């Protein structure tokens, strides 16, 4: 399942000295990370480590106190989320942020409209994405009636509608059954095969260690390690801070 990173691809995303506090809480302290184009990268760490805050910095949902973020070599630190999305950064949320009073198709249409203002064209694109993800039979359903796995997939469809080249997935498989997890793995691998770079937050270690080529570990707002899954699983600092007796399988 795991493939090597092609280091000749270069960085798609570079974080330098990214720092964010909430009052007295140092959520991120001087984080430096380079994400290789085309890679699947896992972002792990205990609760409160700063993972979601890092996603908020990259997608622009919150401003940084200090630091620099470059996407395709372009400084994006001060851009609004909408503009980052237009450049190719997509994301999903830990708790799917979808509109329950709108159909599945209309939820994806919202994402597509970020790419093109033309309703007809956007609707066609939204339908193509639903088809590609095997969700077309649910186009007229309402998300509130769907199981969590479909809601998670719908969030991915919506993010895909704006044609991201970097996709941030926040807890892609938490709460899914083993069968649904396998389907999500297939989907993530399909997105990766299309050339989309993936940065994934996940607490389910078996999954993240198996699917990622590279793992970044945060703890108390600091990057305590980054390496291949095999090396991270052996790293004493990571074991002490997070992995402990978690079940691992690389
Ligand atoms: P989890 O695995 O539980 O989702 P996390 O690694 O994503 O955790 P963050 O949600 O980024 O961690 O939180 C990092 C720290 O920043 C925590 O102490 C959290 O309480 C704090 N924090 C995050 N967002 C805010 C906010 N909007 N206001 C105040 N404090 C915040």
Boltz pocket constraint, residues with backbone or C-beta under 6 A from the ligand:
constraints:
  - pocket:
      binder: B
      contacts: [[A, 22], [A, 25], [A, 26], [A, 27], [A, 45], [A, 46], [A, 47], [A, 48], [A, 49], [A, 50], [A, 51], [A, 52], [A, 53], [A, 54]]
      max_distance: 6.0
